Amino acid sequence: MYTDKSKAHRNRRIALLVMARRFIISSLWATVLLLIMGSALRTFAQEAEPLQQSPVQENSQQAPTTVDRQSAPAASTSQPEKPAPKKKKLRGPGAVVVAPLPISSPAIGSGVVPVLAYLFPISSKDKVSPPSVLGAAGLVTNNSSRGFAIGGQVYFKENTYRATAGFVRGNLNYNIYGTGGALGLKLPLEQNGHAFSGEFLRRIAWKFFAGPRFMTGNSLITIRSSNVTNFPIPPDIGLHTTLTAVGVRLIRDTSPNRFYPTSGTYSNFTSDFFSQALGSKYSFQSYQATFNKYKSLNQNQVLAYNAAACATSGEPPFYGNCIFGTNSVLRGYVAGKYFTRYMIATQLEYRLVLPMRLGLVAFGGIGEVIPGGNQILGIQKFLPSGGGGLRFQLSKQYHVNLRADIAQGRDGHTFGMGVGEAF
C-alpha cells in the first residue's frame, strides 16, 4: 500500500520520465531541421549571391516585374533585358551541403550533427519564395546518444504555401531528476523510439499563414545501469508508448530576416489534439503561443524581446504538461525539472555585431510554472534566468550565426550551442 506522500512522489517520477520523452523527440527534430536550414543557406549565399543584387519588394508578388520595368529606359532598351532570366540558372541546379555541425544540450550532451542537405527552388520563375530544403542529419554525443533524421521544408507559389515534414529515429540517453524525498538524485534512462511530423500552411492575409499539422511517435524506455536504490521506478519502464495528434498552426512574421531579425515581429500559435481515436494512448489538448519583437538600436545593435506561454486542457497525462527549459524558454534550466499545466516566460536579449564575423549577446528573463486543478506535479514558482554568449557568422549573406550561450537559473547553470538565434 502506498501512502499519499509516496503516491505523490511516485507520480512525480512518472511525470518527469514521460515529459523527458516528449522533450527529447520534439527538440531533436527542431534542432536537426534548424541545422539543415542554417547549413544550406550558407552554401546558397555563396552559390546564388548574384541573385541578391536584384531587390525584391516585400509583400509584393509583382515586385520583380516592377523593378524590371523601372530599370528599362525605353522599349528598345527593354528587349536586350529579356535574356536576364538566364541568371535564374544559378538557382536551377540547387546546392548540395555536406557539413559536420557542433551541438551541445544539457539533456543529451555535446557532440556533432553530420548534415547532408540539398537546397533548391521549386520553380526558376519564383523569385519570392525562400529556397526549399531536403536533407538528412545524424546525431552523435558524448553520452552515447545516437540518432538520425530525414525531412524537408518546401516553399512554393511565390511563398503562398509552406510544407514541412520529417522523420526521426534515435537512441537517446538522459536523466530524470528527483523531488521530495529523492531530491538531489537522478535516474539514468535509455530511450529508443521514432517520431513523424508534418505541417501544411497557406498564406491567408496580412502575412498570416495557417494550416493543419500532424504528429505521431512511439518509444520504449529502459533503465541504464545505476547505483541509485531509493529512486521510485516508474511503471512505464519497458512499455511501448504511442502518442498521436492532429492540430493547427497560425504564424505571422514581419521581420526582414528570420535568421537574424533586426526589426518587426514574429507570432506563433499551435494547438495539438491527442486522441485515442487516432491511436494515441492518451487524449488531451496542448496549446503554445510565442511573441517576439525586434528593434535596431543602430547598425550593429539589436534588442530582442520574447514572450511565451503554454497550457494543457482536458485530462492530460503527466507527460502532456508544459516543460520548462525547452525551445529556449529561459536558458539556465535543464528540461524536465520543472513542468506543470500552465507556464509563462518572458526575456530580453541584447545583440551586438563585432568585426571578423563575431558577436556578443546578453540576456535575462523570468518565468513561472503554475499547477492547475487537482494536479500534484510541483508547486507554483518564479524562475529567473540570465547569461550571455558568443556568436560566429556562418553565412554573411543571411547572417546565420553559430551560437554558444551560458546561462544561470534558479538551481544552477547550463551551456548550450546551436545554429540561429535563440528566438
C-alpha positions as CSV (number, residue, x, y, z in Angstrom):
1,M,0.0,0.0,0.0
2,Y,1.2,3.5,-0.9
3,T,0.7,6.4,1.4
4,D,-0.5,9.7,0.0
5,K,3.0,11.1,0.2
6,S,4.6,8.1,-1.5
7,K,2.0,8.2,-4.2
8,A,2.8,11.9,-4.8
9,H,6.5,11.2,-5.1
10,R,5.8,8.2,-7.4
11,N,3.6,10.3,-9.7
12,R,6.2,13.0,-10.0
13,R,8.8,10.4,-11.2
14,I,6.4,9.2,-13.8
15,A,5.8,12.7,-15.0
16,L,9.4,13.5,-15.2
17,L,10.1,10.3,-17.2
18,V,7.5,10.8,-19.8
19,M,7.9,14.5,-20.1
20,A,11.5,13.9,-20.9
21,R,10.4,11.6,-23.7
22,R,8.2,14.3,-25.2
23,F,11.0,16.9,-25.0
24,I,13.7,14.7,-26.5
25,I,11.7,13.7,-29.6
26,S,10.5,17.2,-30.3
27,S,13.7,19.0,-29.6
28,L,15.8,16.6,-31.7
29,W,13.7,17.2,-34.8
30,A,13.6,21.0,-34.2
31,T,17.4,21.1,-33.8
32,V,18.1,19.0,-36.8
33,L,15.8,21.0,-39.0
34,L,17.4,24.2,-37.9
35,L,20.9,22.9,-38.5
36,I,19.9,21.7,-42.0
37,M,18.4,25.1,-42.9
38,G,21.3,27.0,-41.5
39,S,23.9,25.0,-43.3
40,A,22.0,25.0,-46.6
41,L,21.7,28.8,-46.5
42,R,25.4,29.2,-46.0
43,T,26.1,27.4,-49.3
44,F,23.2,29.1,-51.0
45,A,24.6,32.5,-50.1
46,Q,27.9,31.6,-51.9
47,E,26.2,30.0,-54.9
48,A,23.4,32.5,-55.5
49,E,24.9,35.8,-54.4
50,P,24.4,37.5,-57.8
51,L,20.6,37.0,-57.4
52,Q,20.6,39.2,-54.3
53,Q,21.7,42.2,-56.4
54,S,18.1,42.5,-57.8
55,P,15.9,43.9,-55.0
56,V,12.5,42.4,-54.3
57,Q,9.8,44.5,-52.7
58,E,8.5,42.8,-49.5
59,N,4.9,41.6,-49.6
60,S,4.5,42.2,-53.3
61,Q,4.4,39.4,-55.7
62,Q,4.7,41.8,-58.6
63,A,7.9,43.4,-57.3
64,P,10.3,41.6,-59.7
65,T,8.2,42.9,-62.7
66,T,8.1,46.4,-61.3
67,V,11.9,46.5,-60.9
68,D,12.5,45.3,-64.4
69,R,10.2,48.0,-65.8
70,Q,11.7,50.8,-63.9
71,S,15.2,49.7,-64.9
72,A,14.3,49.9,-68.6
73,P,14.7,53.4,-70.0
74,A,12.9,52.7,-73.3
75,A,11.1,49.9,-75.1
76,S,14.0,49.4,-77.4
77,T,16.3,49.0,-74.4
78,S,14.0,46.7,-72.7
79,Q,14.4,44.0,-75.3
80,P,18.0,43.3,-74.5
81,E,16.9,43.0,-70.9
82,K,14.8,39.9,-71.8
83,P,17.8,37.5,-71.5
84,A,18.1,38.5,-67.8
85,P,16.1,35.4,-66.7
86,K,19.1,33.3,-67.8
87,K,20.6,34.3,-64.4
88,K,17.9,32.0,-62.9
89,K,20.1,29.1,-63.9
90,L,22.2,29.9,-60.9
91,R,19.2,28.7,-58.8
92,G,18.2,25.9,-61.1
93,P,20.6,23.1,-60.2
94,G,20.4,23.9,-56.5
95,A,23.2,23.4,-54.0
96,V,24.5,20.4,-52.0
97,V,25.7,20.8,-48.5
98,V,27.8,18.4,-46.5
99,A,28.9,19.6,-43.1
100,P,29.5,18.4,-39.5
101,L,28.0,20.9,-37.0
102,P,28.5,21.0,-33.3
103,I,25.7,20.5,-30.8
104,S,25.6,21.0,-27.0
105,S,22.5,20.2,-25.0
106,P,22.0,19.9,-21.2
107,A,19.7,17.0,-21.8
108,I,21.7,14.8,-24.2
109,G,25.3,16.1,-24.0
110,S,27.8,17.5,-26.5
111,G,28.7,16.1,-29.9
112,V,28.4,16.5,-33.6
113,V,25.5,16.6,-36.1
114,P,26.7,15.5,-39.6
115,V,24.4,17.1,-42.2
116,L,23.7,16.3,-45.9
117,A,21.3,18.8,-47.5
118,Y,20.1,19.9,-50.9
119,L,18.8,23.4,-51.4
120,F,16.8,24.3,-54.5
121,P,13.9,26.4,-55.8
122,I,10.6,24.7,-56.7
123,S,10.4,27.0,-59.8
124,S,13.0,29.0,-61.5
125,K,10.3,31.7,-62.2
126,D,9.6,32.1,-58.5
127,K,11.7,34.9,-57.0
128,V,9.6,35.4,-53.9
129,S,9.6,32.1,-52.2
130,P,12.6,31.2,-49.9
131,P,14.7,28.3,-51.0
132,S,13.4,24.8,-50.2
133,V,15.4,22.2,-48.4
134,L,15.6,18.4,-48.4
135,G,18.1,16.9,-46.0
136,A,19.3,14.2,-43.7
137,A,21.3,14.5,-40.4
138,G,22.8,12.3,-37.8
139,L,23.4,12.7,-34.1
140,V,26.4,11.5,-32.0
141,T,27.1,12.8,-28.5
142,N,29.5,12.1,-25.7
143,N,26.8,10.3,-23.6
144,S,26.3,7.6,-26.3
145,S,23.2,9.1,-27.7
146,R,22.7,8.3,-31.4
147,G,20.0,9.2,-33.9
148,F,19.2,10.3,-37.4
149,A,16.6,12.5,-39.2
150,I,15.3,13.0,-42.7
151,G,13.0,15.7,-43.8
152,G,12.3,18.8,-45.8
153,Q,10.8,22.3,-45.9
154,V,9.2,23.4,-49.1
155,Y,8.1,26.9,-50.2
156,F,6.1,27.4,-53.4
157,K,3.7,29.5,-55.4
158,E,5.5,32.7,-54.5
159,N,5.5,31.9,-50.8
160,T,1.8,31.2,-50.8
161,Y,2.3,27.7,-49.4
162,R,4.7,26.2,-46.9
163,A,5.0,22.4,-46.2
164,T,7.2,20.7,-43.6
165,A,7.7,17.1,-42.9
166,G,10.3,15.0,-41.1
167,F,11.0,11.6,-39.6
168,V,13.3,11.0,-36.6
169,R,14.7,7.8,-35.1
170,G,17.1,7.7,-32.2
171,N,18.6,6.0,-29.2
172,L,18.9,8.7,-26.5
173,N,20.4,8.7,-23.0
174,Y,19.3,11.2,-20.4
175,N,18.4,11.6,-16.7
176,I,15.2,12.3,-14.8
177,Y,15.6,14.2,-11.6
178,G,14.0,13.5,-8.2
179,T,12.0,15.8,-5.9
180,G,10.7,15.5,-2.4
181,G,12.4,12.5,-0.7
182,A,14.5,11.8,-3.8
183,L,15.7,15.4,-4.2
184,G,19.3,15.5,-5.5
185,L,19.0,12.1,-7.1
186,K,18.8,11.3,-10.7
187,L,17.9,8.1,-12.6
188,P,19.7,7.4,-15.9
189,L,17.4,6.2,-18.7
190,E,17.8,4.9,-22.3
191,Q,15.0,5.7,-24.8
192,N,14.6,4.1,-28.2
193,G,11.9,5.5,-30.5
194,H,10.8,7.3,-33.6
195,A,8.6,10.2,-34.5
196,F,7.0,11.7,-37.6
197,S,5.6,15.2,-38.0
198,G,4.0,17.1,-40.9
199,E,2.6,20.5,-41.5
200,F,1.0,22.4,-44.4
201,L,0.4,26.2,-44.2
202,R,-1.2,28.7,-46.5
203,R,-0.9,32.5,-46.6
204,I,-4.2,34.0,-45.9
205,A,-3.8,37.8,-45.3
206,W,-1.6,40.4,-43.7
207,K,1.4,38.0,-43.6
208,F,-0.6,35.4,-41.7
209,F,0.0,31.7,-42.5
210,A,-2.4,29.0,-41.2
211,G,-2.9,25.3,-41.7
212,P,-3.1,21.8,-40.2
213,R,-0.4,19.7,-38.6
214,F,0.0,16.0,-37.6
215,M,2.4,14.1,-35.4
216,T,2.9,10.6,-34.1
217,G,5.6,8.8,-32.2
218,N,6.4,5.5,-30.4
219,S,9.1,4.8,-27.9
220,L,10.5,2.3,-25.4
221,I,12.2,3.4,-22.2
222,T,14.6,1.3,-20.1
223,I,16.9,2.0,-17.1
224,R,20.7,2.2,-17.7
225,S,23.0,0.7,-15.1
226,S,22.6,2.7,-11.9
227,N,23.7,2.6,-8.2
228,V,20.6,4.6,-7.2
229,T,18.4,2.3,-5.0
230,N,15.9,4.6,-3.4
231,F,14.6,6.2,-6.6
232,P,11.0,5.1,-7.3
233,I,10.9,3.1,-10.6
234,P,8.2,4.5,-13.0
235,P,5.7,1.8,-14.0
236,D,6.1,2.8,-17.7
237,I,9.6,1.3,-17.9
238,G,9.7,-1.4,-20.5
239,L,6.4,-0.5,-22.1
240,H,5.8,0.9,-25.6
241,T,4.0,4.3,-25.6
242,T,2.3,5.8,-28.6
243,L,1.2,9.4,-29.0
244,T,-0.7,10.7,-32.0
245,A,-2.2,14.2,-32.5
246,V,-3.7,16.5,-35.1
247,G,-3.6,20.2,-34.7
248,V,-3.3,23.7,-36.3
249,R,-0.7,26.4,-36.5
250,L,-1.1,30.1,-37.1
251,I,2.0,32.3,-37.7
252,R,2.8,35.9,-38.7
253,D,6.3,37.1,-39.4
254,T,7.1,40.7,-40.3
255,S,10.9,40.6,-39.7
256,P,13.2,41.1,-42.8
257,N,15.4,38.2,-41.9
258,R,14.1,35.2,-40.0
259,F,17.7,34.1,-39.1
260,Y,18.8,37.4,-37.6
261,P,15.8,39.7,-37.2
262,T,16.6,43.4,-36.7
263,S,13.0,44.8,-36.8
264,G,9.4,43.6,-37.0
265,T,7.6,40.9,-35.0
266,Y,7.1,37.2,-35.1
267,S,3.9,35.5,-33.7
268,N,3.2,31.8,-33.5
269,F,0.3,29.8,-32.1
270,T,-0.1,26.0,-32.1
271,S,-2.7,23.7,-30.8
272,D,-2.4,19.9,-30.8
273,F,-5.2,17.4,-30.0
274,F,-4.2,14.0,-28.9
275,S,-6.9,11.4,-29.1
276,Q,-7.3,7.7,-28.5
277,A,-9.4,7.6,-31.6
278,L,-6.2,8.4,-33.6
279,G,-4.3,5.6,-31.9
280,S,-2.8,7.7,-29.1
281,K,-2.6,6.2,-25.6
282,Y,-4.0,9.4,-24.1
283,S,-6.5,12.0,-25.0
284,F,-5.8,15.7,-24.1
285,Q,-5.1,19.1,-25.7
286,S,-1.9,21.2,-25.7
287,Y,-1.6,24.9,-26.6
288,Q,1.5,27.0,-27.1
289,A,2.0,30.7,-28.1
290,T,5.0,32.8,-28.8
291,F,5.5,36.5,-29.5
292,N,8.8,38.1,-30.5
293,K,9.6,41.8,-31.2
294,Y,12.9,43.2,-32.6
295,K,14.3,46.7,-32.6
296,S,17.5,48.0,-34.0
297,L,19.5,50.5,-31.9
298,N,21.9,51.1,-34.7
299,Q,23.5,49.1,-37.5
300,N,25.3,46.7,-35.1
301,Q,23.0,46.6,-32.1
302,V,19.6,44.9,-31.7
303,L,17.2,44.5,-28.8
304,A,15.0,41.3,-29.0
305,Y,12.0,40.6,-26.8
306,N,10.3,37.2,-26.3
307,A,7.2,36.1,-24.5
308,A,6.0,32.5,-24.4
309,A,3.0,30.7,-22.9
310,C,1.9,27.0,-22.7
311,A,-1.2,25.4,-21.4
312,T,-2.9,22.0,-21.4
313,S,-6.6,21.1,-21.0
314,G,-8.9,18.2,-20.7
315,E,-7.4,15.2,-18.8
316,P,-3.8,15.1,-19.9
317,P,-1.3,12.5,-18.7
318,F,1.7,13.8,-16.7
319,Y,3.9,14.0,-19.7
320,G,1.3,16.0,-21.6
321,N,2.0,19.1,-19.5
322,C,4.4,22.0,-20.3
323,I,8.1,21.5,-19.9
324,F,10.3,24.4,-18.7
325,G,13.6,24.8,-20.4
326,T,12.7,23.7,-23.9
327,N,12.7,25.8,-27.1
328,S,15.0,28.4,-25.4
329,V,12.2,29.3,-23.0
330,L,14.6,30.8,-20.4
331,R,18.0,29.3,-20.8
332,G,19.6,28.1,-17.5
333,Y,17.2,25.2,-16.8
334,V,17.5,21.5,-17.6
335,A,14.4,20.3,-19.5
336,G,12.1,18.2,-17.4
337,K,13.0,19.5,-13.9
338,Y,10.0,22.0,-13.9
339,F,6.7,21.0,-15.5
340,T,3.1,21.8,-15.0
341,R,-0.3,22.5,-16.5
342,Y,0.5,26.2,-17.2
343,M,3.7,28.0,-18.0
344,I,4.6,31.6,-18.9
345,A,8.0,33.2,-19.5
346,T,9.4,36.5,-20.8
347,Q,13.0,37.5,-21.7
348,L,15.0,40.3,-23.2
349,E,18.3,39.9,-25.2
350,Y,20.9,42.5,-26.3
351,R,22.8,41.5,-29.5
352,L,26.0,43.2,-30.7
353,V,27.7,42.5,-34.0
354,L,31.5,42.7,-33.9
355,P,34.2,42.6,-36.6
356,M,35.6,39.3,-38.0
357,R,32.1,37.7,-38.1
358,L,31.9,37.7,-34.3
359,G,29.1,38.8,-32.0
360,L,28.1,39.1,-28.3
361,V,24.8,38.7,-26.5
362,A,23.5,39.3,-23.0
363,F,20.1,38.2,-21.9
364,G,17.8,37.9,-18.9
365,G,14.2,37.0,-18.0
366,I,11.8,35.4,-15.6
367,G,9.2,32.7,-15.9
368,E,6.6,30.9,-13.8
369,V,5.2,27.4,-13.6
370,I,1.6,27.1,-12.3
371,P,-0.2,23.8,-11.4
372,G,-3.8,23.5,-12.4
373,G,-6.9,21.8,-11.0
374,N,-6.0,18.8,-8.8
375,Q,-2.6,18.5,-10.3
376,I,0.1,17.3,-7.9
377,L,3.1,17.9,-10.3
378,G,5.0,20.6,-8.4
379,I,4.3,24.0,-7.0
380,Q,3.9,27.5,-8.3
381,K,7.3,29.0,-8.5
382,F,9.1,32.0,-10.1
383,L,12.1,31.1,-12.2
384,P,14.7,33.8,-13.1
385,S,17.4,33.4,-15.7
386,G,20.3,35.4,-17.0
387,G,23.5,35.0,-19.0
388,G,25.5,35.8,-22.1
389,G,27.0,34.2,-25.2
390,L,29.2,34.4,-28.3
391,R,28.2,34.4,-31.9
392,F,30.0,33.5,-35.1
393,Q,28.6,34.1,-38.6
394,L,28.3,31.0,-40.7
395,S,26.7,33.0,-43.5
396,K,27.5,36.7,-44.0
397,Q,24.8,37.0,-46.7
398,Y,21.9,35.8,-44.5
399,H,23.6,36.4,-41.1
400,V,23.1,32.9,-39.9
401,N,25.0,32.5,-36.6
402,L,26.5,29.7,-34.6
403,R,25.7,30.4,-31.0
404,A,27.2,29.4,-27.7
405,D,25.4,30.5,-24.5
406,I,25.9,30.1,-20.8
407,A,23.0,30.8,-18.5
408,Q,22.3,30.8,-14.8
409,G,19.0,29.7,-13.4
410,R,17.5,29.2,-10.0
411,D,19.2,25.9,-9.4
412,G,22.4,26.0,-11.4
413,H,23.7,26.9,-14.9
414,T,23.6,25.4,-18.4
415,F,25.7,25.7,-21.5
416,G,24.2,25.3,-25.0
417,M,25.2,25.6,-28.6
418,G,23.1,25.7,-31.8
419,V,22.6,27.4,-35.2
420,G,20.5,30.5,-35.4
421,E,19.3,32.8,-32.6
422,A,17.5,31.6,-29.5
423,F,14.4,33.5,-30.6
